[in-house]
Structure formats: C-alpha cells, structure tokens
Amino acid sequence: MKKSLIALAVAGVVSAPAFAATSNVDVYGVMNIAVETNDTNATYGSEPAIVNNTSRIGFKGSEDLGGGMKAIWQIESGLGTDHKSVGVSSTAGQVDLATRNTFVGLAGGFGTVLMGRHDTPYKLGTGSLDLFADTIGDYNQAAVDAVDALDATHDARAASALAYISPTFSGFHFAAAMVLENGFTGGGLNKADENMDAVSLTGIYSNGPLFASLSYQNVEVLDSDAWKLGVGYTMGDAKVGFIYEAVGNYGGAVNLDRNSWQVNGAYNMGPIVLKASYAAVDRDLTATTSADETKWVVGVDYNLSKRTTAYLVHVSADNDSIATTSDGATGLNIGIKHSF
C-alpha cells in the first residue's frame, strides 16, 4: 500500500503525485495523540490534557486513461479524538468527511492538474522545513502565547482550489493555484465581490543536500500579499533550515505589516532525533506601534519503527502584545505518532 499523500508534495515539498495504474483504493492515515500542558490554553488551562495532533485518514486512487495520462483522486478527513479536533462537527459525536486535502484531477507528462480542497502552493513551499509539524511546536500553530512563527492565515488550506504542478526539471518544479470560492463560507479565503479569492505560487529546487523555495500569495479578502523564502541543507546526520516571511497589509488594514524568520536544526543518532528551532516575529499593531514575538522549540523523537515515533516537544514563547502573558509562556507535548 502506498503511503505517500496524493498531494502537491514529495518528501514534504510540491511535486507531481505518483500513482500505480490501478483502480484499487488505497487507505492511509496517521494517528497522532499526545499529553499536553499549555500555560495559555483557554479550554483546560495549564492542567494536563489528551490532545489530537492532526490525526487523519484518507482514501486515494487512480485510473489509467492511456497515452500516459491518468485520473487521480483523494478524500482525506481529520479524525476527532478530543475536544478540540479539526473535523468534529457541531453535532456531538459526529465527524465531518473530506475536511482535509480532497480533490480530483489529471496527471501525465504535462504535469498535474487538480481541483478541490487542498493546501495552497504557498503553504507547501516550506512544509518540509517544519521540524515540529503537527505538534504544539508547529511553525504556524499559535498554541502558546498566541505566537505563530509563520502567518497561519496565509499558510492555509483552500476549500476551492484549482492547481497546476509542473514536472521536475533537474531538481526544479513549480506550482500555481487559484482559489475560487466566490463568497462561499467554510474556507479561510473568500470574498463575495471577487471572482478570484487568492492566487498562490511556489518554485522549489530540491537536489542532493540542498533545498530552496520561493513562494508568493495574494489574498483578496485580506487585501494582503505575502512572500516566503525557504532554504535547507543536509550534512550527513545533521540538517539545518531557514525560513523568512514578509506579509504586507496584514489582516486587510493599511500599513499593518508582519515580518518573521525561523532557523532550525536536527541531528540523527540512530533511532533518536534531536531537534530545535527559534523564531522571531515583528508585527505592526497600529500605524505607529509594533510588537516583538519570539518562540523557542526543542524536542526529541524516538523512532520505535519506520511507522511509529514517540516524541517530546517543549515550547517557550513570548508575545509583547499580550499584557497578561508578556513575561512568557510554555507548553509541552509527550506523544505517539503512528502512520499506516
């Protein structure tokens, strides 16, 4: 059974999906559950709680159409295993389907075209550089002291995307997407009086030890533009990464800009992986005032097998714009992640 997502990603970056020429349905998923403490959580305070860190299940397949072309499809849903899980409907005990990347498309020598719900190319441009993805230390997760290293509004999944992913040329490929929600609610990018709610682009070079990406996105509803640069380098058992993001007219307000950067690194020692990241954010609050935000994350993974990992993540954040917590806040995850 194939375990790679039918998405705009290979090893966490944008690329054309690979499929077997079969009508079989493949089932895949992730169970990721942790014990969490969080100084600033409004639901359960600093007391320990069991949390769901983006558990999900998916179904995918393809059909060979001949001439090197195939039809592709995917349905992916978040799994509700706790009180704050994405995918849990407003009706107690029920879970909504297709809450995550869900699409249909065509793939061939020309690349891949798909339409449906999907992460934007802008989001996927640096996905492989997020060492703490799907934990309390996720770079666009404002779980502690309201600090997210990247702008979570731009770094989003679009409910109505039309996307193209190019073939790979000597390690380089690109992707482009239009978001066409036209005022329908249920997605983060929508505006009733526009024909195109967002445009999202990324170009990625991944060859040998070097990874580099440059992404751009314009969101109509926010009247906002964002640029994002990502660089990664692997040296034997060690790897380092750097991300810089600049967002103009953040939140749709004139002259309210947001700039952030993150540096991170990981070192493998057999089944043990040591990880750390540091992020700093400079965000305008008004035309004349700004706030500094910082976020440290350290963690360790223990790979029990190729599919099962036990992990510990500790976050320390400081947001000067929040008076009650400007002296800093912390959070902790101790969890198990199993992929199937």
N, C-alpha and C positions, 0 to 999 in steps of 0.2 A: 504494500500500500504506500502510495506517495504521501509524504508528509509536508512537502513544500507548499506554501499557500499559492493558490491561483490568484496572484495579485500583481501589482507593479513592482515586485521585488524579487531579487535573487540574493540570498545571504543578507537580507535586510535592505537592499537597495533596489531602485527601479530597473526593471528589465522585462523582456517578454516572457510570459509563463511557458513552462514546458509541460507537455501532456503526452500520454500514450494514446495511440489511435484506437480507442475503445469506447464502447457505450456504457461501460461499468461505472458505478457510482462509488467514489472513494469517500470514506468517512475519516475525519481527523479532528483533533481538538487539543485543548490544554486545560488542565485543572491546576489552578494556582491559588492556594489559600494560605493565609498567614495569621499569626497572632500579632496584633498591632497595639502600640501605645502611641499617643499623639497629644501633646500639650494643648493644641488648639482645636481639636475636633469638637464641633458643636453638638454632636449626637450623643457620644458616650464619654466626652471629656478625656482625662488622662488615664482612665481605667482601661485595663487590657480588654480587647475585643477580638473576635474572629472576623476577618475581613476577606473578601474575594478580590484578588488582584487580577482582574480581567480574564477569568476563566471563560472558555468558549467552546463551541462545537460547530463543525462545518461539514458540508457535503459539496463535492465538486465532480466534474466530469467533462468529457469532450466527445465530439463525433467527427470522424474523418470525412471530409466533404470531397476529397480527391483533389488532384492538382496541387498538392502541398498545402491545402487550406483545411482548417478545422474550426468547428464551432466549439466554444468554451463557455462554461457556466460555473457559478459558485453561489451557495447560500450559506452564510455564516451568522451565527447568533451568539450573543452573550449569554452566559449561564448565571442565573440568580441564585447565589448560595448564601447571601447575607442580606442585611437590611439596607445596604447602600449600593447594591449591584446594578450596573447598567444592564438593561434588558428586562428588568422586572416591571410589569405593567402596574397601573394604578389599582387594579383589582387584586386583592391579596391572594397569593397562591398561584398566580398565573405568570407566565413568561412570554414576552413578545418574540416572534421569529424575525429573522433577517435584520437584526439590529446592527450588524457589522457589515463587512465588505460582501455585497450581494449583487451579482451582475450577470450579463450575458454578452458574448462578443465573438469576434472572428480573429484568428491568428494564422499567419503564414509568413512567407519570405518578405512581405512588405512590412512586417511588424505585427502589432496587436491593436485592435480597436475594441473598446468595451463601453457599455453604458449601464448605469445603475448606481447603487450606493458604494462609495469607495473612498479610501484615503486619497487626498489630493497629492499630485506630484510634489508640491511644496513640502508636505508633511514627510513623504517618503525619502526626500532628498538627503536627510541626515538620520534616518531611522537606525542604521547600523552603528551609529556613533553614540547611541543612548545605552550606556552600560547598565543602567538600572531600570530599564523599561519594565512596565507592568509591576512596579513596586512603589512603595512610598517615596522612593528617590527618583522616580521618572522625571525627565527633564522638563516636561510640561504638565507636571502634577503639582498643583498648589496645595498639597495636603498639609504642609507645616508652615505656619505663619504667613499664609497666602503668598508664598514666594514660588513662582514657576520660572525656571531658567529660560525657557522659550515661551513665546506668546501662544498660549493654548487656544486662542480664538483663531489665529491664522493656521496653526498646526492642527488641522481638523480633518474630519471625515465628512464628505459631502453626500447628501441624500440623493442628489440628482446630477450625476457627473457623466460627461461624455469625454472619453480619454483616448489618446493615442500614445503608444510606446514604440519607439523605433527599434530596429535590430541593433546589435552591438557591432561597432566598427573599431577594431584594435583597442578594445577596452572602454570605448566611449559609447554612451547611448543617451537619449533624451526622452522626455515625456511631456505631454501637454494635455490640459484638461479644461473644459468649460463647465461651469456649474449652472444648470438651467432649471432652477426651482420656480421662478416666476411667482413668488409670493406665497407658495405653499408652506405651511408650517411643518415642524418636525425635523428640520435641519438647522444647522448653525448659520448658513449662508443663504439668506433670502431677502428679497425686496420686491414689493408688489409692482412698482412702476418701472422696472428694468427688465429687458429681455435676457440679459446675461448677468447672473449674480456674482460670479467670480471667474477669474482667469488664473490658472496655475501652471507654472513651468518649472522644469528642473533639467539640468545637464549633469551627467555623472561620468567620471573616469575612475575605473577600478581595474588595476592591472598590477599583479605581483603584490609587493608590500604597500603600495600607495593607493589611497582612496582620496578623491576630491569631488566636491559637488558645489554647484551654484544654483540657487533656486529663487524664483520671483513669484509673487502672488498679489493680485489686486482684488479686493473685496468691496463690491458696490455698497452693500448695506452699511459698512463701516466708513466708506469714503477713505479707504486705507490701502497703502502699499507696503509690502514687506520684501526685504531681501535677506537671504541666508547663505552663508558660506560654511562649508564643512571640509575638514581635512583630517585624514587618519593615516597612521603609518605603523606597520608591524615589523618588529625586530626580534626574530626568534620567539621566545616565550613572552615577550613584552609587547604591548601596543599602546599608542597614545592617540588622543583625538582632540580636536579643537573645533568649536562652533562659534560663529559670530552672526548675530541677527540685528537688523535695523528695521523698525516699524514706524512709518510716518502717519500722522493724524490718527493715532491710536484711539479706538473707540468712537471714531467719527467726529471728534472735537478738534477744532483747528489748533495747530501748533502743539498738540499733546503727543510727543514722540516717545518711543521706547527703544533703548539700545541694550543689548545683553551679550555676554560671551561666557563660554564654558570651556574648561580644559579638563581632560580626564585621562586615566590610565589604568591598565590591568596587567597583571603578571600571573602566568600559569605555573603551578608547581604540581605536576601530576594531576590528581583529581581536584586540587584546590586552586581557586582563582581569587586573588586579592584585587580589589577594585577601589577606586577613589575618584571623586570629581569635585570641582569648585566652580561656582557660577556667580557672576556679578551682574546686577541689573541697574540701569539708570533710567527712571521713568518720570516723565513730567506729570505733575498733579494738576497744575494750572499753568497759565501762560508765564508765570513768574516763579513758580516753586516746583521742586522735584524731590524725589525720594530715592535713596540708595537701598538696594536689596542684595543680600548675599546668601549663599546656600552651599554648605559642605555636605557631601555624602561619602560615607565609607562603607565597605561591605566585603563579605566573603561568600563565595559559592563553594559547595562541596558536591561534586558530580558523583552521585551514587551509581549511575549508569549513563548511557547515552541519552536516555529519555527522562531521567529523574534527577532533580537537583534540590538539595537543601540549601537554604540561604539565610543570611543575616544582613540587614541593611540598617544603618543608623544615619539620621538626617539632623543637621543643626542649621537653622535658618534665622535670619534677622531681617525684618521689614520696618524701616524707619517711618513708614507712613501709617503704621498701626500703633497708636499710642500705648495700648494696653499690653502689647507684646514686643515692643521695640527692643527690649533687653534680650530677646532671643527665645526660641522655642525649639523643641526637639521631638523626634519621632523615631520609632523602631518597628521593623518587621522581622519576624522569625517565621519562615515559611517553607513550604514544599511545593515544587512545580513539577508536574508530570505531563509529558506530551505523548499523544497517541495518534 
